[in-house]
């Protein structure tokens, strides 16, 4: 069984000191150890933005996808090799802007991939513009008088669109976040873990201190029922999604288990040899 150290690399991070993504990285590595994963059977697909470098800091297979295309790559890897543990990672811009179309269809298809979104309500890599989750009135270099757009509510969107596992963590609350990622990995289907990951450089509103005073922890409410879609939507609405914990989970079978004729053997291990007679017959169709 791999140790925490075996899931680390020697590459030096270029994140700003205090970036919430450090906490997300640590929680992911702890979760991988907790589920008994091995670097040789783990794949990380990360998108563009500050969060896109995350895969470089985890010792595993790693693909740095183009902007918004994290999920197609991750889903393709999982369908090609069901033996791999596949994690997708991105930011709120990568996931909920250019990648929104892929996000919606990933929810309904329910391929067994865990998607970890680092949500800081701002575009950090490009020096501080509004993101899809920025609140109305948020002031940036490109919206000096405040944003007039309404924010995307990714958790309500995911629950209402048919997601089978939805959770939210906070990068400062390591034990809970690592546990949520572990639960997402163990869930048989598509798992969304939205992580509040503050940007200390370009977002001076949604800070660590602000979140610590504002967030409600579902773990502190024993009456909350995460198996009820209605309850989940109501709680998200009344708290404006400012909660952490397991928000919604339902029993499910992943897409790959329901696909007719889909072989369990990974593509790389299948026999793709075609004898000459079969090959000639195939070519004859194009005469």
C-alpha positions in Angstrom: 0.0 0.0 0.0 1.4 3.4 -1.0 2.3 5.9 1.6 1.6 9.7 1.7 5.2 10.4 0.7 4.9 8.1 -2.4 2.1 10.4 -3.7 4.3 13.4 -3.5 6.7 14.8 -6.2 9.8 16.9 -6.0 8.5 19.6 -8.3 8.4 23.0 -6.6 5.0 24.7 -6.5 4.4 28.1 -8.1 1.2 28.8 -6.2 1.1 32.0 -4.1 1.9 31.5 -0.4 -1.3 30.8 1.4 -3.2 29.7 -1.7 -6.1 27.3 -0.8 -5.0 24.9 -3.5 -2.2 23.7 -1.1 -4.9 22.4 1.2 -6.7 20.7 -1.6 -3.5 19.0 -2.8 -2.8 17.7 0.7 -6.4 16.4 1.2 -6.3 14.6 -2.2 -3.0 12.8 -1.3 -4.4 11.8 2.1 -7.6 10.5 0.5 -5.6 8.4 -2.0 -3.7 6.8 0.8 -7.0 6.2 2.8 -8.6 4.3 -0.1 -5.4 2.2 -0.7 -4.6 3.7 -4.1 -1.3 3.2 -5.8 0.5 5.8 -8.0 0.8 3.2 -10.8 -3.0 2.8 -11.0 -4.0 6.4 -10.4 -4.6 9.1 -13.1 -5.0 12.8 -12.5 -6.5 15.1 -15.2 -6.2 18.8 -14.5 -7.3 21.8 -16.5 -6.0 25.3 -17.1 -5.6 27.9 -14.3 -3.8 27.9 -11.0 -5.4 24.5 -10.2 -4.1 23.0 -13.4 -0.7 22.4 -12.0 -2.1 20.2 -9.3 -1.4 17.0 -11.2 2.3 17.9 -11.3 2.5 17.6 -7.5 0.9 14.2 -7.2 3.0 11.1 -8.2 0.7 9.4 -10.6 -0.3 9.4 -14.3 -1.0 13.1 -15.1 -2.6 14.9 -18.1 -2.7 18.7 -18.2 -5.8 19.2 -20.4 -6.7 22.3 -22.4 -9.1 24.9 -20.9 -12.6 23.4 -20.2 -11.7 19.9 -21.5 -10.8 18.2 -18.3 -13.8 16.0 -18.1 -13.7 14.6 -21.6 -10.1 13.5 -21.1 -10.9 12.0 -17.6 -14.0 10.2 -18.8 -12.2 8.8 -21.8 -9.4 7.5 -19.6 -11.8 5.8 -17.2 -13.8 4.1 -20.1 -10.6 2.9 -21.7 -9.2 1.5 -18.5 -11.7 0.8 -15.7 -8.8 -0.5 -13.5 -7.5 3.1 -13.1 -8.6 5.4 -10.3 -9.4 8.6 -12.1 -9.5 12.1 -10.5 -10.3 15.2 -12.4 -9.3 18.6 -11.0 -10.1 22.2 -12.2 -11.0 25.6 -11.1 -14.4 27.4 -11.1 -13.6 29.0 -14.4 -12.5 25.7 -16.0 -15.4 23.8 -14.7 -18.3 26.2 -14.8 -17.5 28.5 -17.7 -15.9 27.0 -20.8 -16.3 23.5 -19.4 -19.9 23.8 -18.4 -21.3 21.8 -21.3 -19.0 18.9 -20.4 -19.9 19.3 -16.7 -23.6 18.9 -17.3 -23.3 15.8 -19.4 -20.8 14.2 -17.0 -23.4 14.6 -14.2 -26.1 12.7 -16.1 -23.8 10.0 -17.6 -22.4 9.1 -14.1 -19.0 7.7 -15.2 -17.0 6.6 -12.1 -14.7 9.7 -11.9 -14.2 12.0 -9.0 -14.2 15.7 -10.0 -12.6 18.2 -7.5 -13.2 21.8 -8.3 -11.2 24.5 -6.6 -13.6 27.4 -6.3 -12.1 30.8 -5.4 -14.7 33.1 -7.1 -12.0 34.7 -9.3 -9.7 34.1 -12.3 -6.4 34.0 -10.4 -4.0 33.0 -13.2 -5.0 35.8 -15.5 -4.7 38.4 -12.7 -8.1 38.8 -11.1 -11.1 38.9 -13.3 -14.6 37.7 -12.3 -15.4 34.0 -12.6 -18.7 32.3 -13.0 -19.1 32.0 -9.2 -18.2 35.6 -8.5 -21.0 37.4 -6.6 -22.9 40.3 -8.2 -21.1 43.5 -7.3 -17.7 41.9 -7.1 -15.1 44.5 -8.1 -12.1 43.6 -10.2 -9.9 45.2 -12.8 -12.4 44.5 -15.5 -15.5 45.2 -13.4 -14.3 48.3 -11.4 -18.0 49.3 -10.7 -18.9 45.8 -9.7 -20.0 42.7 -11.7 -23.6 42.9 -13.0 -23.7 39.1 -13.7 -25.5 36.7 -11.4 -23.3 33.9 -10.1 -23.5 30.3 -11.1 -24.6 28.0 -8.2 -22.8 24.8 -9.0 -24.1 22.7 -6.2 -27.7 23.4 -6.8 -27.1 22.9 -10.5 -25.4 19.5 -9.9 -28.1 18.2 -7.6 -30.9 19.3 -9.9 -29.2 17.9 -13.0 -29.0 14.4 -11.7 -25.7 14.1 -9.9 -25.4 11.0 -7.7 -22.8 12.5 -5.3 -22.3 16.1 -4.4 -20.2 17.5 -1.6 -18.4 20.7 -0.6 -15.3 21.2 1.4 -13.1 24.0 2.6 -9.3 23.9 2.0 -8.6 24.9 5.7 -10.7 22.1 7.1 -8.4 19.2 6.2 -10.0 16.2 8.0 -13.4 16.9 6.5 -12.1 17.6 3.0 -9.9 14.5 2.9 -12.9 12.4 4.1 -15.2 13.9 1.5 -12.7 13.2 -1.3 -12.3 9.6 0.0 -16.1 9.2 0.0 -16.2 10.6 -3.6 -13.6 8.1 -4.7 -15.5 5.2 -3.1 -18.8 6.3 -4.6 -19.7 4.1 -7.6 -20.4 6.9 -10.1 -19.6 10.5 -10.9 -18.7 12.5 -7.8 -18.5 16.3 -7.5 -16.5 17.8 -4.6 -16.6 21.6 -4.9 -13.8 23.0 -2.7 -13.8 26.5 -1.3 -10.2 27.4 -2.0 -9.5 31.1 -1.3 -7.3 33.2 -3.6 -5.2 35.3 -1.2 -3.9 37.5 -4.0 -6.9 38.6 -6.1 -10.0 38.0 -3.9 -9.9 40.2 -0.8 -13.6 39.6 -0.1 -14.1 35.9 0.1 -11.1 35.3 2.5 -10.3 32.5 4.9 -11.6 34.5 7.9 -14.8 35.4 6.0 -15.5 31.8 5.2 -14.7 30.6 8.8 -17.3 33.0 10.1 -19.9 32.3 7.4 -19.8 28.6 6.5 -22.1 26.1 8.1 -20.9 22.5 8.6 -23.5 19.8 7.8 -21.5 17.4 10.0 -22.8 19.5 12.9 -26.4 18.8 12.0 -27.3 15.1 12.7 -30.9 15.6 11.4 -29.7 16.5 7.9 -30.5 13.8 5.3 -28.1 13.7 2.3 -30.2 11.0 0.6 -33.1 13.5 -0.1 -32.7 15.6 -3.3 -35.5 17.9 -2.0 -33.8 18.5 1.3 -30.4 19.1 -0.4 -31.8 21.7 -2.7 -33.7 23.4 0.1 -30.6 23.6 2.3 -28.5 24.9 -0.6 -31.0 27.6 -1.3 -31.4 28.8 2.2 -27.7 28.9 2.9 -26.7 30.3 -0.5 -24.5 27.2 -0.8 -22.3 28.4 2.1 -22.1 24.9 3.6 -19.6 22.1 3.8 -20.1 18.4 4.1 -21.9 15.7 2.1 -24.8 17.4 0.5 -26.4 14.7 -1.6 -25.7 11.0 -2.4 -27.9 8.3 -3.9 -27.2 4.7 -4.7 -26.0 4.3 -8.3 -24.4 2.1 -10.9 -21.7 3.8 -12.9 -22.2 4.4 -16.7 -19.6 1.7 -17.5 -21.5 -0.9 -15.6 -24.7 -0.3 -17.6 -23.2 0.1 -21.1 -24.2 -3.0 -23.2 -21.3 -5.1 -24.4 -18.7 -3.0 -22.7 -15.7 -5.2 -21.8 -14.3 -5.0 -18.3 -10.8 -5.7 -19.7 -8.8 -2.5 -20.4 -8.2 -1.7 -24.0 -4.5 -2.1 -23.6 -5.0 -5.7 -22.5 -7.5 -6.8 -25.2 -6.5 -8.8 -28.3 -7.0 -6.5 -31.3 -5.4 -8.9 -33.8 -7.5 -9.3 -37.0 -6.9 -12.3 -39.2 -6.3 -11.8 -42.9 -9.7 -13.2 -44.0 -11.6 -10.9 -41.7 -9.4 -7.9 -42.8 -10.1 -8.7 -46.5 -13.8 -8.9 -45.8 -13.7 -5.5 -44.1 -11.8 -3.9 -46.9 -14.3 -5.4 -49.4 -17.0 -3.2 -48.0 -15.2 -0.1 -49.4 -14.9 -1.4 -53.0 
